[in-house]
Amino acid sequence: MTANVRAPDRTDPAETISDAALLELSRRRPERFGEVYDRYVGEIHAYLGRRLDRQAADDLTAEVFLAAFKKRETFDPERGEVRPWLYGFATNLIASHRRTEIRRLAAVQRNAALYDGADDGHEERVLTRIDAVSAQGRLAAELRALPDGDRDVLLLSALGELSHDEVAKALDIPYGTVGSRLSRVRRKLRAALGGVNPMRGGSDG
């Protein structure tokens, strides 16, 4: 008697299955979508938390994966990977919470101004801290002033650490548009921060 061939969707460990294959499998076996969730929930939550706040991140992370679960039938593995696809949902949800993001940036700017005016002595470590907080405040002000699309591209790259190609797929925009927006925004930030570019991220930025 010949041995039965193992069905990969039943016994193969999850780590041997690609994201796209796992998502495809979840169409037939919805419980397997939980493995997609496990792979990416941490970084999606962290990204949302850094752009918004902890409470919003808690709420929106669940919404990201619920939306992805509902739309898993529409995912086209020929177009790209699951990771930027999930960041696309996250960015769309952030768009509906722009006021929260702007309020958070305004708070960072205000706190930096308060710290910058404080009299904390002359130790080098204190001066270094004041310089860092002041730069953070200027950065927050510049981020508030950016058009939404430019801010999304920049923060997907810097906070999400997505490559140019992943950012393009997440936002469904041309690859060249990502490069041109990042180049323009980073030049603006360098000028505003005295030649310093604190926004680092992405594999080709």
Buried (B, 14 or more C-beta within 10 A) or exposed (E): EEEEEEEEBEEEEEEEBEBBBBBBBBEEEEEBBBBBBEBBBEBBBBBBBBBBBEEBBEEBBEBBBEBBBEEBEEBEBEEBBBBBBBBBBBBBBBEEBEEBBBBBBEEBBEBBBEBEEEEEEEEEEEEEEBEEBBBBBBBBBBBBEBEEEBBBBBBBBBBBBBBBBBBBBBBEBEEEBBBEBBEBBBEBBBEBBEEEEEBEBBEEB
